[in-house]
Amino acid sequence: MDLVSMQTALAEFVVRRDWQQFHTPKNLAMALAGEAGELLELFQWLTPEQAAQIMHTPEQAERVRHELADVLSYLLRLADVLEVDLAAALGKRFS
């Protein structure tokens, strides 16, 4: 699934739940920061060696995948609401 397809699926999910009213740029940016914080929390007190091995523990690996998906979903929604082409923005950033 590409970025546009993911954004479309997320937008449809939001419409089905009537959440558009809550998906303002401010709210989405705050939610993105919150989810990034939850991801960070999984690594907060780990040593570098423990952090490198986090995906070897099934429960921890599932939590990491969950938080990464949350971060990605809010990033995609924010970009969609702001009409930002993430692929183009990334391409310009590294050109």
VOPAGU-2260 file (C-alpha; in pm, 1 decimal, decimal comma):
REM VOPAGU-2260
SITE   aa  ch    i         X         Y         Z
SITE  MET   A    0       0,0       0,0       0,0
SITE  ASP   A    1     143,1     340,0     -96,7
SITE  LEU   A    2     113,2     666,6      98,2
SITE  VAL   A    3    -185,2     794,5    -100,3
SITE  SER   A    4    -372,1     466,6     -53,2
SITE  MET   A    5    -303,0     476,6     320,5
SITE  GLN   A    6    -423,3     837,1     339,3
SITE  THR   A    7    -739,6     747,6     149,3
SITE  ALA   A    8    -809,6     453,3     378,1
SITE  LEU   A    9    -753,8     668,4     686,8
SITE  ALA   A   10    -976,0     946,8     550,2
SITE  GLU   A   11   -1255,3     694,7     487,6
SITE  PHE   A   12   -1210,6     555,3     839,2
SITE  VAL   A   13   -1242,6     908,8     980,2
SITE  VAL   A   14   -1555,1     984,4     776,8
SITE  ARG   A   15   -1724,7     661,2     888,8
SITE  ARG   A   16   -1675,3     770,0    1250,3
SITE  ASP   A   17   -1757,5    1137,8    1190,3
SITE  TRP   A   18   -1420,1    1243,5    1329,0
SITE  GLN   A   19   -1343,0    1511,7    1067,7
SITE  GLN   A   20   -1447,2    1781,2    1315,9
SITE  PHE   A   21   -1164,9    1672,8    1547,8
SITE  HIS   A   22    -896,4    1632,9    1281,9
SITE  THR   A   23    -773,5    1990,4    1277,7
SITE  PRO   A   24    -404,5    2053,7    1210,2
SITE  LYS   A   25    -349,8    2149,1    1576,7
SITE  ASN   A   26    -522,5    1838,6    1710,3
SITE  LEU   A   27    -345,7    1608,1    1467,4
SITE  ALA   A   28      -4,4    1761,2    1545,1
SITE  MET   A   29     -70,7    1718,2    1917,4
SITE  ALA   A   30    -182,9    1357,8    1865,8
SITE  LEU   A   31     127,8    1289,8    1656,6
SITE  ALA   A   32     349,8    1425,9    1932,4
SITE  GLY   A   33     166,2    1217,9    2190,9
SITE  GLU   A   34     208,7     898,2    1990,7
SITE  ALA   A   35     577,2     975,6    1929,6
SITE  GLY   A   36     607,8    1012,4    2307,3
SITE  GLU   A   37     448,4     671,9    2358,2
SITE  LEU   A   38     702,5     522,5    2116,8
SITE  LEU   A   39     983,5     700,5    2298,7
SITE  GLU   A   40     860,4     565,6    2630,2
SITE  LEU   A   41     929,9     209,2    2510,2
SITE  PHE   A   42    1299,2     297,3    2474,7
SITE  GLN   A   43    1334,1     549,4    2758,0
SITE  TRP   A   44    1538,7     354,8    3010,7
SITE  LEU   A   45    1690,7      91,4    2784,4
SITE  THR   A   46    2060,4      65,0    2725,1
SITE  PRO   A   47    2171,1      90,7    2360,6
SITE  GLU   A   48    2213,3    -287,3    2359,2
SITE  GLN   A   49    1862,5    -345,8    2498,9
SITE  ALA   A   50    1713,0    -100,5    2249,4
SITE  ALA   A   51    1882,1    -283,8    1962,0
SITE  GLN   A   52    1722,0    -608,7    2080,5
SITE  ILE   A   53    1370,0    -475,9    2149,3
SITE  MET   A   54    1216,8    -652,0    1849,5
SITE  HIS   A   55    1339,1    -989,4    1979,3
SITE  THR   A   56    1078,5    -992,3    2256,2
SITE  PRO   A   57     735,0   -1062,6    2105,2
SITE  GLU   A   58     541,1    -844,4    2350,9
SITE  GLN   A   59     777,5    -549,2    2311,7
SITE  ALA   A   60     792,3    -593,4    1934,8
SITE  GLU   A   61     412,9    -576,5    1918,4
SITE  ARG   A   62     410,5    -257,1    2125,3
SITE  VAL   A   63     673,1     -98,5    1897,2
SITE  ARG   A   64     475,3    -193,0    1585,8
SITE  HIS   A   65     157,2     -52,0    1741,9
SITE  GLU   A   66     316,6     281,9    1831,1
SITE  LEU   A   67     489,6     313,4    1494,3
SITE  ALA   A   68     154,4     255,1    1323,2
SITE  ASP   A   69      -5,6     522,2    1541,9
SITE  VAL   A   70     271,1     771,1    1459,9
SITE  LEU   A   71     238,4     696,0    1088,3
SITE  SER   A   72    -140,4     724,7    1090,9
SITE  TYR   A   73    -134,5    1068,9    1253,5
SITE  LEU   A   74     146,3    1186,0    1024,5
SITE  LEU   A   75     -50,5    1073,1     720,7
SITE  ARG   A   76    -371,3    1237,8     844,6
SITE  LEU   A   77    -191,1    1564,5     920,5
SITE  ALA   A   78     -31,2    1568,0     576,3
SITE  ASP   A   79    -367,5    1492,3     415,3
SITE  VAL   A   80    -549,0    1768,1     605,5
SITE  LEU   A   81    -272,3    2016,5     519,7
SITE  GLU   A   82    -257,3    1891,1     158,7
SITE  VAL   A   83     112,3    1807,5     184,5
SITE  ASP   A   84     253,6    1552,6     -58,1
SITE  LEU   A   85     485,2    1368,4     180,4
SITE  ALA   A   86     677,9    1188,2     -91,9
SITE  ALA   A   87     747,8    1515,7    -272,3
SITE  ALA   A   88     836,8    1691,3      53,8
SITE  LEU   A   89    1079,3    1413,2     144,6
SITE  GLY   A   90    1229,0    1417,9    -202,9
SITE  LYS   A   91    1290,8    1792,5    -183,4
SITE  ARG   A   92    1441,0    1757,1     162,6
SITE  PHE   A   93    1715,2    1524,9      36,2
SITE  SER   A   94    1777,6    1662,8    -310,3
